[in-house]
Amino acid sequence: MKKKVIIIGAVGGGATTASQIRKLDNDIEIILLEKTSYLSYGACGMPYYLGDVIKDRESLFAATPEQLHTKKNIDVRMHHEALKINREKKSLLIRDHDRNEDYEETYDYLVLATGASPFIPNIPGIDQIPSFHLRTVEDMDRIKQFLETSKPDSCTIIGGGFIGVEMAENFTHLGMKVNIVERSEHVISIIDEETAAGLQNHITEKGVNLYTKDGLKEVLPENTLKLDSGEMLQSDFILLSVGVKPRNHLAKDAGLSIGKSGGVISNEYMQTDDDSIYAVGDVVESIDFVDNAPKQVPLAWPAHRQAYITAKHVTGDPVPFKGMLGTAIAKVFDLSIASTGLGEKELKKKGYTYQTVVHEGKSHAGYYPGAHDVYVRVHFCPETGKIFGGNVVGGEGVDKQIDILATAIYGGLSVTELQEIETCYAPPFSSPKGMLNMIGYKAAGKMNKK
């Protein structure tokens, strides 16, 4: 008898799961549910659409419901919301918002791709000022309409993570005066303080006012913002960018295990406590590749990889998910900042013994025009040489360095074996010894002698 899979959520993880299952199995029935009006869109491109870098809104969308139905025989149901899972009956209660009707649908397999919701802090007086968050297309459209109709001169971004610094750049490009308020000691708190220092200098040089180790205490009349430090700011609107929390209510109500991060716990095949229910993307608490500790990372790569793992398992050809490093990068004005694996703050928190090696160099041969400064910082075990992680900041080629480092970690290379990677060289691209080669040479002197 033909099997049926229902997938809840049709953005990155959900839409990719549906497509991957269909690629592997022509016969299985696939139902894809999406509560909103949009599916399969590039959320990471939204800051650049708001900054008028990406002109065409429609270019953010990878597929339409009609395309998924016609080309892949996927039953896409827009404006359909999953309300309750009945694990005993293997059924799902669904609300059709267009008809305002509820109905039940049985399943053989169920995939939770419900994503995450923005964390909205409880700030007194916030209703006195236009405030937004950026997570969905609807959020993006609301901000765009406000920018076009109100033509604001200033903005305060609460939270200096990846989205916060990207939006600071894009709002600055629109001619606004921008403030960033960040509770941590520096922006992008997952990177090391030393790496962040150069980035913060660059941000302030571009005219952004940066308030670290501070928070928004309350909003006073006439768009006045009072910070925890007592600092007063004037701002035409607020963008809240203080993190996300997994949308785990369906899983929780169904009695599935939830991790400390709020993510749904899954095994190496993305199965939850219930063998017939899988979870992918931002709703999942998975494992860290470096030390197998629980890890919940709301990024695109894990969501797409987990979609493939789920599809392979559902179609009877299992491949395990080996964990995630949390490799991430952001463009911030003229610099790029990237990280992978465990940073110094996390290593200290977990009580690791580690050494750090730093290399500062040029993105390509210094005598060839246009070389940019690049700073590389890598952490490793001084006994075994195991690479724990690292971060990179610079004006060019940052993605290349972090990708090589992530590949080395996945491949199990020791830090000294970075010497042996034969990277390509020509003056416009690199140096005879690549930057991570240099990390490997420098690390040799910091290994404990046996």
Order of alpha helices (4+ residues) and beta strands (2+ residues): beta-alpha-beta-alpha-alpha-beta-beta-beta-beta-beta-beta-beta-alpha-beta-alpha-beta-alpha-beta-beta-beta-beta-beta-beta-alpha-beta-beta-beta-beta-alpha-beta-beta-alpha-beta-beta-beta-alpha-alpha
